[in-house]
């Protein structure tokens, strides 16, 4: 959300297990040989849910995580999900693909070339979890995403830790130098919100504004 206007910028489709297990637990239980096919089915399921819940009638885009390794495989890539969106009647200009941190980027330059080609075809692609995970900054050196998210692990408790505050400031400056307006995720306390506001951040995501919900569109509120 934009914490200054209160506008919902995007709803992120998250993976949860039957008992509320997180994405790492669910995806980690899928055999590696089946992971990309499973991921592709999840993205279609997210589209179906978003349509059923009326997301296209709101101001929000739909963000979908995607494994870096899926990008170049026709049966599992982002264009496959775009085809699903067209078939289901979901507006493709409201889709944003987030490059997941759940597997390493083996060849940043090759991935960057593929992502750039997809962007030229009109796809919106963002980089998830900048500041942690696999090869985030090396990928930014050779590719300009449509957006970038700063991870909770980076910002957690920055209002209580001057060194962490400085690290977040440097990360934000780096993203601005790359020409990007960052989204900061994982805000959970009023102190984190206040510190990020002092750093000029407007686009934020986190439990402080709304909790994830099963088969619903949470309505974020700035406390």
C-alpha positions as CSV (number, residue, x, y, z in Angstrom):
1,X,0.0,0.0,0.0
2,X,0.9,3.7,-0.3
3,X,1.1,4.7,3.4
4,X,0.6,8.4,2.5
5,X,-2.6,8.0,0.4
6,X,-3.9,4.7,1.8
7,X,-4.2,3.3,-1.7
8,X,-3.8,-0.5,-2.1
9,X,-1.2,-0.9,-4.8
10,X,-1.1,-4.7,-5.0
11,X,-2.4,-7.9,-3.4
12,X,0.2,-10.7,-3.2
13,X,-0.9,-14.3,-3.7
14,X,0.8,-16.3,-1.0
15,X,1.3,-20.0,-0.6
16,X,-0.1,-21.6,2.6
17,X,-0.6,-25.2,3.6
18,X,-3.8,-26.8,5.1
19,X,-2.6,-25.9,8.6
20,X,-1.3,-22.5,7.7
21,X,2.2,-23.7,6.8
22,X,4.3,-21.1,5.0
23,X,5.5,-21.2,1.4
24,X,8.9,-22.7,2.3
25,X,7.3,-25.6,4.1
26,X,4.8,-26.3,1.3
27,X,7.2,-25.9,-1.6
28,X,9.9,-27.7,0.2
29,X,7.7,-30.8,0.3
30,X,7.3,-30.9,-3.4
31,X,9.8,-33.1,-5.2
32,X,12.3,-31.0,-7.2
33,X,11.3,-32.5,-10.5
34,X,7.7,-31.4,-9.9
35,X,8.3,-28.0,-8.4
36,X,7.9,-25.9,-11.6
37,X,4.7,-27.6,-12.7
38,X,3.3,-27.2,-9.2
39,X,4.4,-23.5,-9.2
40,X,2.6,-23.0,-12.5
41,X,-0.6,-24.5,-11.2
42,X,-0.4,-22.3,-8.1
43,X,-0.2,-19.2,-10.3
44,X,-3.3,-20.3,-12.2
45,X,-5.1,-21.0,-8.9
46,X,-4.2,-17.5,-7.7
47,X,-5.7,-16.0,-10.9
48,X,-8.9,-17.9,-10.4
49,X,-9.1,-16.8,-6.8
50,X,-8.4,-13.2,-7.7
51,X,-11.2,-13.2,-10.2
52,X,-13.6,-14.8,-7.8
53,X,-12.8,-12.3,-5.1
54,X,-13.3,-9.3,-7.5
55,X,-9.7,-8.0,-7.5
56,X,-9.9,-6.6,-11.1
57,X,-12.6,-4.2,-9.8
58,X,-10.2,-2.7,-7.2
59,X,-7.1,-0.5,-7.6
60,X,-4.7,-3.3,-6.9
61,X,-2.5,-5.4,-9.1
62,X,-1.9,-9.1,-8.5
63,X,1.6,-10.1,-7.7
64,X,2.7,-13.7,-8.3
65,X,6.0,-15.3,-7.2
66,X,7.9,-17.3,-9.8
67,X,11.0,-19.4,-9.6
68,X,13.9,-17.9,-11.6
69,X,14.4,-21.3,-13.3
70,X,10.8,-21.3,-14.6
71,X,11.5,-18.2,-16.7
72,X,13.0,-19.9,-19.8
73,X,10.8,-23.0,-19.8
74,X,7.7,-22.6,-22.1
75,X,5.4,-24.9,-20.1
76,X,6.1,-23.1,-16.8
77,X,7.2,-19.6,-17.6
78,X,5.5,-16.3,-17.0
79,X,4.0,-16.2,-20.5
80,X,2.2,-19.4,-19.7
81,X,0.5,-17.6,-16.8
82,X,-0.3,-14.6,-19.1
83,X,-2.0,-17.1,-21.4
84,X,-4.0,-18.5,-18.5
85,X,-4.9,-14.9,-17.5
86,X,-6.2,-14.2,-21.0
87,X,-8.2,-17.4,-21.0
88,X,-9.7,-16.6,-17.6
89,X,-10.5,-13.0,-18.5
90,X,-8.0,-11.5,-16.0
91,X,-6.5,-8.1,-17.2
92,X,-2.8,-8.9,-18.0
93,X,-1.7,-5.3,-17.3
94,X,-2.6,-5.9,-13.7
95,X,-0.1,-8.8,-13.3
96,X,3.3,-8.4,-11.7
97,X,5.7,-11.4,-11.5
98,X,8.1,-11.4,-8.6
99,X,11.3,-13.3,-9.0
100,X,11.4,-15.6,-6.0
101,X,14.4,-15.9,-3.7
102,X,13.6,-19.6,-3.1
103,X,16.3,-20.8,-5.5
104,X,19.6,-19.4,-6.6
105,X,20.1,-17.4,-9.8
106,X,22.9,-19.5,-11.5
107,X,23.5,-17.1,-14.4
108,X,22.4,-13.5,-13.7
109,X,23.3,-12.3,-17.2
110,X,21.4,-15.0,-19.0
111,X,18.4,-14.5,-16.7
112,X,18.6,-10.7,-17.2
113,X,18.5,-11.2,-21.0
114,X,15.4,-13.4,-20.8
115,X,13.6,-11.0,-18.3
116,X,14.4,-8.0,-20.5
117,X,12.9,-9.7,-23.5
118,X,9.7,-10.4,-21.5
119,X,9.5,-6.8,-20.3
120,X,9.7,-5.6,-23.9
121,X,6.7,-7.8,-24.6
122,X,4.8,-5.9,-21.9
123,X,5.2,-8.1,-18.8
124,X,5.8,-6.5,-15.5
125,X,8.5,-8.2,-13.5
126,X,9.8,-7.3,-10.0
127,X,12.6,-8.6,-7.8
128,X,11.7,-10.0,-4.4
129,X,13.7,-9.8,-1.2
130,X,16.5,-7.4,-2.1
131,X,19.1,-7.4,0.5
132,X,18.9,-11.2,1.2
133,X,18.5,-14.4,-0.7
134,X,20.3,-15.5,-3.8
135,X,22.2,-13.1,-6.2
136,X,19.8,-10.2,-5.7
137,X,22.3,-7.3,-6.3
138,X,24.3,-9.1,-9.1
139,X,21.0,-9.5,-11.0
140,X,20.3,-5.8,-10.5
141,X,23.7,-4.9,-12.0
142,X,22.6,-6.4,-15.3
143,X,18.8,-6.0,-15.3
144,X,16.3,-3.3,-14.4
145,X,13.1,-4.7,-12.9
146,X,9.8,-2.9,-12.8
147,X,10.0,-2.9,-9.1
148,X,12.0,-4.3,-6.1
149,X,11.1,-5.4,-2.6
150,X,13.3,-4.9,0.4
151,X,13.0,-8.0,2.6
152,X,11.8,-8.1,6.2
153,X,15.1,-9.6,7.3
154,X,16.7,-6.3,6.2
155,X,14.4,-3.9,7.9
156,X,13.4,-5.8,11.1
157,X,13.9,-3.6,14.1
158,X,15.7,-0.8,12.2
159,X,14.1,1.7,14.6
160,X,16.0,0.1,17.5
161,X,19.3,-0.5,15.8
162,X,21.4,2.4,14.3
163,X,23.5,0.0,12.3
164,X,20.5,-1.7,10.7
165,X,18.9,1.7,10.0
166,X,22.1,2.7,8.1
167,X,22.1,-0.6,6.2
168,X,18.5,0.0,5.1
169,X,19.3,3.6,4.1
170,X,22.2,2.3,2.0
171,X,20.0,-0.3,0.4
172,X,17.3,2.2,-0.5
173,X,19.9,4.6,-1.9
174,X,21.3,1.8,-4.1
175,X,17.8,1.0,-5.4
176,X,17.2,4.7,-6.2
177,X,20.5,4.8,-8.0
178,X,19.3,1.9,-10.2
179,X,16.2,4.1,-10.9
180,X,13.7,2.1,-8.9
181,X,11.1,3.1,-6.3
182,X,11.4,0.3,-3.7
183,X,8.6,-1.5,-1.8
184,X,9.5,-2.4,1.7
185,X,7.9,-5.6,3.1
186,X,7.5,-7.1,6.5
187,X,6.6,-4.0,8.5
188,X,5.2,-5.2,11.8
189,X,5.6,-2.4,14.3
190,X,4.8,1.3,14.5
191,X,8.5,2.0,15.1
192,X,9.5,0.3,11.9
193,X,6.8,2.3,10.0
194,X,8.0,5.6,11.5
195,X,11.7,4.9,10.7
196,X,10.9,4.0,7.1
197,X,8.9,7.1,6.7
198,X,11.9,9.1,7.9
199,X,13.8,7.4,5.1
200,X,11.1,8.6,2.6
201,X,9.5,5.2,1.9
202,X,5.9,5.3,0.9
203,X,5.2,1.8,-0.6
204,X,5.0,-0.7,2.2
205,X,3.7,-4.2,3.0
206,X,3.3,-6.0,6.3
207,X,1.3,-7.3,9.1
208,X,1.1,-3.9,10.6
209,X,-1.4,-2.9,7.9
210,X,-3.2,-6.2,7.2
211,X,-2.8,-9.9,7.9
212,X,-2.9,-12.4,5.0
213,X,-6.3,-14.1,4.6
214,X,-7.4,-17.3,3.0
215,X,-9.7,-16.7,0.0
216,X,-10.1,-13.0,0.8
217,X,-8.6,-9.6,-0.2
218,X,-7.3,-8.0,3.0
219,X,-8.0,-4.3,3.4
220,X,-4.8,-2.5,4.6
221,X,-5.0,0.3,7.1
222,X,-2.3,2.6,8.2
223,X,-2.3,2.7,12.1
